[in-house]
Each structure stands twice: as structure tokens, then as C-alpha cells.
Amino acid sequence: MRMRKKKHLDERLALCDNLIIMDIDDRNEQTAIENKNYIDFSALFGNDNPVFLEIGSGKGGFCCEAAKREPNINFLAVEKSANVMVTACENGADIPNLRFLLGGAQYLPKFIKDESISRIYLNFSCPFPKKQYASHRLTAPRFLEIYKRLMCHGAEIHQKTDNMHFFEFSLEQFSQNGFSLKNISLDLHNSDFEGNIETEYERLFTSKGFPIYRLEAYLDN
């Protein structure tokens, strides 16, 4: 079911205009990507610190906390729903190393230069459980090829999910598409992993007794 549009959404977005790189007008994926509009990260953040990318930031619980914990890292949070992202922008308004991009992951090559991202976070992405929608999963091969282009030397992808079948799919896709894996956890909250930042979904699923699955993927280059 589609979320009802928030009251005063346009006005609220306008108040966060300095934080947001707005969505694109061209909905043709191929032509949109061909017409580059690269983000100048040095100008955007006022420094040359490494850039971490969260794809599917939701209401911003993770990116806001991560940016506060790591002030020497720049965070770009990507969310395709303005209705959801406006809350994240309001929560992150006073965090200088956090900015937002409104749009889907398929359009990232339009905005981000190759080899410019030091880490990618995929936190509780939609699992698209029906097989006919597998290509929409953010660890499907078409997305992994995008991430490969964006990742600089030594970059990693950190994924968390509560969905076992999606996690198994991700393990398989990473392995088949040139990634190596490490720090795999089948029950994150009962592991010795330190420094975890819980998302809104994570707290919900954990409260219901669901295990949280986590991995780190990287390229051997």
C-alpha cells in the first residue's frame, strides 16, 4: 500500500533544500544516466574526506547516527521516496557531514563519479520476495555492477537484513559477481560485533525475536 503524502511535504522539503540533491526529471534510465550531473563532493561538504553511501536511508536513523559518530567521514544518504526522506532531512539538519540524494539506486551513475565511494551501506533493503521481482533487489547483478563502478580501491559494502532468503540470495550474488565476503553473521545481536548502529526496522525486527543477518563484501583489486 502506498504511503499517504505527508502534510506540507513540499514546504518541508523546501526548508531542507540546502541538504538535498533533488530527484531527476528524466525517468528513462538510460538517457538519464547518459546526461551526467556529477556531485562535487569537495564543494558539497567543504572537504576531501572519504564518502560513505547509504542506499535506502528511510527516516535516517542510521545515517544520522553514523555521521555523528564519524565526523571525518562524509555521508550521502539515498532515498527514492520524498515522503520518507523528508523526516531524515529534518533529523539531520544540523549534521554538517550528511547530505541527501532523492532518487533510486539505478540513477547513481548519473550523480556519482566512478571510484569515488569508500563504503556502501545496504540496511534492510526491500527483499522483493517474489522471484519475478528479483532484479529489483539491491544486491541483484545490475546493481552490483553499479556499485563496482562507484567503489574506490579498498571500499566495502556492508549489508544488514532480517530476511534469510534475501540474505542467501545476496551471498550468492556477491560471490558470483566478483566480490569476496567477510564478517558474515547469521545472528548479529548475539555475536561479538561491536559498533552496530540499529535502524528503525532493526529495532522492530529484533523486538519480535528475528535474527539479524549481516555481511561485508569487497573487491579483490
C-alpha positions as a printed NumPy array, in Angstrom:
array([[  0.   ,   0.   ,   0.   ],
       [  1.329,   3.411,  -0.99 ],
       [  2.116,   5.778,   1.893],
       [ -0.163,   8.797,   2.09 ],
       [  1.6  ,  12.033,   1.179],
       [  2.702,  13.88 ,   4.29 ],
       [  1.086,  17.201,   5.059],
       [  3.065,  20.219,   3.846],
       [  5.602,  17.896,   2.196],
       [  6.736,  20.397,  -0.433],
       [  7.176,  23.147,   2.154],
       [  9.116,  20.831,   4.452],
       [ 11.384,  19.746,   1.603],
       [ 11.985,  23.375,   0.675],
       [ 13.198,  24.081,   4.204],
       [ 15.776,  21.293,   3.738],
       [ 16.799,  22.454,   0.284],
       [ 20.419,  23.029,   1.313],
       [ 20.722,  19.359,   2.328],
       [ 19.139,  17.721,  -0.7  ],
       [ 20.296,  16.87 ,  -4.186],
       [ 16.925,  16.667,  -5.852],
       [ 15.43 ,  13.883,  -7.883],
       [ 15.746,  13.748, -11.663],
       [ 13.097,  14.682, -14.195],
       [ 14.07 ,  12.12 , -16.841],
       [ 12.53 ,   8.751, -15.938],
       [ 14.237,   6.979, -18.829],
       [ 17.061,   5.263, -17.001],
       [ 19.415,   5.084, -19.986],
       [ 19.135,   8.692, -21.117],
       [ 19.134,   9.966, -17.527],
       [ 22.423,   8.238, -16.801],
       [ 23.948,   9.42 , -20.073],
       [ 23.33 ,  13.044, -19.063],
       [ 25.779,  13.279, -16.182],
       [ 25.317,  15.671, -13.297],
       [ 28.192,  14.668, -11.058],
       [ 28.204,  15.759,  -7.445],
       [ 31.266,  17.764,  -6.483],
       [ 31.804,  16.219,  -3.056],
       [ 34.543,  18.696,  -2.129],
       [ 32.166,  21.593,  -2.731],
       [ 29.183,  19.835,  -1.186],
       [ 30.911,  19.003,   2.093],
       [ 33.685,  21.599,   2.112],
       [ 36.431,  18.985,   2.463],
       [ 38.008,  15.963,   0.759],
       [ 37.112,  13.359,   3.374],
       [ 36.036,   9.861,   2.284],
       [ 32.4  ,   9.473,   1.243],
       [ 30.158,   6.71 ,   2.598],
       [ 26.897,   5.988,   0.778],
       [ 23.73 ,   4.598,   2.354],
       [ 21.237,   3.344,  -0.216],
       [ 17.696,   3.284,   1.123],
       [ 18.108,   5.542,   4.132],
       [ 14.462,   5.574,   5.196],
       [ 13.793,   8.036,   8.017],
       [ 17.51 ,   8.487,   8.6  ],
       [ 18.097,   6.738,  11.904],
       [ 21.259,   5.03 ,  10.685],
       [ 22.827,   7.786,   8.598],
       [ 22.242,  10.473,  11.222],
       [ 23.836,   8.427,  13.985],
       [ 26.695,   7.206,  11.777],
       [ 27.513,  10.751,  10.659],
       [ 27.574,  11.945,  14.267],
       [ 29.906,   9.129,  15.281],
       [ 32.301,   9.696,  12.383],
       [ 32.657,  13.455,  11.79 ],
       [ 35.659,  12.907,   9.491],
       [ 33.571,  10.855,   7.054],
       [ 31.089,  12.403,   4.627],
       [ 27.764,  10.585,   4.34 ],
       [ 25.435,  10.682,   1.349],
       [ 22.058,   9.1  ,   2.128],
       [ 19.99 ,   7.953,  -0.859],
       [ 16.232,   7.51 ,  -0.657],
       [ 13.748,   7.247,  -3.517],
       [ 10.698,   8.408,  -1.559],
       [ 10.472,  12.112,  -0.734],
       [  7.669,  11.254,   1.663],
       [ 10.124,   9.226,   3.728],
       [ 13.293,  11.221,   3.156],
       [ 11.877,  14.493,   4.469],
       [ 11.947,  13.086,   8.008],
       [ 15.59 ,  12.066,   7.597],
       [ 16.479,  15.545,   6.336],
       [ 14.765,  17.202,   9.278],
       [ 16.536,  14.885,  11.716],
       [ 19.896,  15.504,  10.033],
       [ 19.577,  19.245,   9.504],
       [ 22.346,  20.117,  11.964],
       [ 24.814,  17.389,  10.927],
       [ 27.449,  19.036,   8.682],
       [ 28.837,  15.824,   7.153],
       [ 25.46 ,  14.468,   5.997],
       [ 23.626,  15.173,   2.747],
       [ 20.76 ,  13.502,   0.895],
       [ 20.073,  12.374,  -2.66 ],
       [ 16.473,  11.87 ,  -3.734],
       [ 16.262,   9.089,  -6.309],
       [ 16.569,   5.373,  -6.996],
       [ 19.812,   3.403,  -6.895],
       [ 19.694,   2.803, -10.645],
       [ 20.403,   6.514, -11.219],
       [ 23.536,   6.699,  -9.058],
       [ 25.954,   6.697, -12.059],
       [ 24.36 ,   9.967, -13.162],
       [ 25.397,  11.705,  -9.949],
       [ 28.482,   9.898,  -8.66 ],
       [ 31.819,   9.56 , -10.433],
       [ 33.488,   6.192, -10.75 ],
       [ 35.776,   5.133,  -7.895],
       [ 34.639,   7.876,  -5.516],
       [ 32.792,   5.948,  -2.762],
       [ 34.659,   4.366,   0.158],
       [ 31.775,   2.381,   1.644],
       [ 28.21 ,   1.431,   0.749],
       [ 25.547,   0.551,   3.307],
       [ 22.515,  -1.551,   2.396],
       [ 20.382,  -1.577,   5.526],
       [ 17.169,  -3.602,   5.442],
       [ 16.556,  -3.132,   1.733],
       [ 13.238,  -4.369,   0.401],
       [ 13.689,  -8.131,  -0.191],
       [ 11.199,  -8.315,  -3.082],
       [ 10.353, -11.916,  -2.125],
       [  8.59 , -12.847,  -5.37 ],
       [ 11.017, -14.361,  -7.87 ],
       [  9.709, -12.259, -10.756],
       [ 10.911,  -9.149,  -8.923],
       [ 14.398, -10.453,  -8.106],
       [ 16.006,  -7.895, -10.425],
       [ 14.685,  -5.133,  -8.153],
       [ 16.666,  -6.384,  -5.163],
       [ 19.561,  -4.065,  -4.342],
       [ 22.006,  -6.979,  -4.476],
       [ 20.857,  -8.132,  -7.913],
       [ 23.624,  -8.211, -10.553],
       [ 22.557,  -4.972, -12.261],
       [ 23.011,  -3.072,  -9.006],
       [ 26.243,  -4.835,  -8.103],
       [ 27.713,  -3.648, -11.397],
       [ 26.799,  -0.068, -10.468],
       [ 28.44 ,  -0.424,  -7.057],
       [ 31.614,  -1.806,  -8.63 ],
       [ 31.969,   1.351, -10.692],
       [ 31.393,   3.658,  -7.757],
       [ 33.689,   1.916,  -5.273],
       [ 37.221,   3.191,  -4.843],
       [ 40.153,   0.933,  -4.019],
       [ 39.587,  -0.823,  -0.698],
       [ 35.897,   0.066,  -0.497],
       [ 33.375,  -2.281,   1.102],
       [ 29.652,  -2.959,   1.054],
       [ 28.005,  -3.57 ,   4.434],
       [ 24.61 ,  -5.232,   4.308],
       [ 22.081,  -5.987,   7.049],
       [ 18.692,  -7.666,   6.708],
       [ 16.192,  -9.65 ,   8.699],
       [ 15.182, -11.729,   5.667],
       [ 17.009, -15.066,   5.477],
       [ 16.085, -15.767,   1.858],
       [ 17.209, -12.314,   0.743],
       [ 20.449, -12.786,   2.662],
       [ 21.081, -16.133,   0.966],
       [ 20.349, -14.513,  -2.387],
       [ 22.824, -11.725,  -1.571],
       [ 25.57 , -14.133,  -0.532],
       [ 25.16 , -15.958,  -3.819],
       [ 25.07 , -12.824,  -5.952],
       [ 28.096, -11.222,  -4.321],
       [ 30.092, -14.429,  -4.745],
       [ 29.062, -14.881,  -8.379],
       [ 29.793, -11.271,  -9.327],
       [ 33.406, -10.827,  -8.284],
       [ 33.067,  -9.928,  -4.604],
       [ 34.751, -11.566,  -1.637],
       [ 32.953, -11.81 ,   1.688],
       [ 33.966, -11.42 ,   5.312],
       [ 32.453, -10.887,   8.766],
       [ 29.329, -12.861,   7.918],
       [ 26.877, -13.08 ,  10.805],
       [ 23.689, -15.12 ,  10.952],
       [ 22.65 , -13.556,  14.251],
       [ 24.248, -10.144,  14.624],
       [ 22.862,  -9.262,  18.032],
       [ 24.192, -12.481,  19.557],
       [ 27.645, -12.068,  18.   ],
       [ 30.749, -10.254,  19.204],
       [ 30.378,  -7.486,  16.606],
       [ 30.983,  -4.041,  18.104],
       [ 29.786,  -0.633,  16.993],
       [ 26.48 ,  -1.672,  15.444],
       [ 24.053,   1.167,  14.739],
       [ 20.461,  -0.018,  14.846],
       [ 17.977,   1.183,  12.253],
       [ 14.257,   1.683,  12.852],
       [ 13.484,  -1.615,  11.132],
       [ 16.222,  -3.394,  13.028],
       [ 14.756,  -2.453,  16.393],
       [ 11.333,  -3.61 ,  15.217],
       [ 12.514,  -6.966,  13.927],
       [ 14.731,  -7.593,  16.93 ],
       [ 11.847,  -6.878,  19.312],
       [  9.926,  -9.637,  17.532],
       [ 12.783, -12.097,  18.038],
       [ 14.021, -12.167,  14.441],
       [ 17.769, -12.706,  13.919],
       [ 19.647, -10.019,  12.011],
       [ 21.918, -11.133,   9.163],
       [ 24.991,  -9.137,   8.238],
       [ 27.895,  -9.312,   5.777],
       [ 30.736,  -7.269,   4.358],
       [ 31.63 ,  -7.544,   0.677],
       [ 34.682,  -6.196,  -1.116],
       [ 36.526,  -6.429,  -4.411],
       [ 39.95 ,  -8.069,  -4.736],
       [ 41.748,  -5.287,  -6.583]])
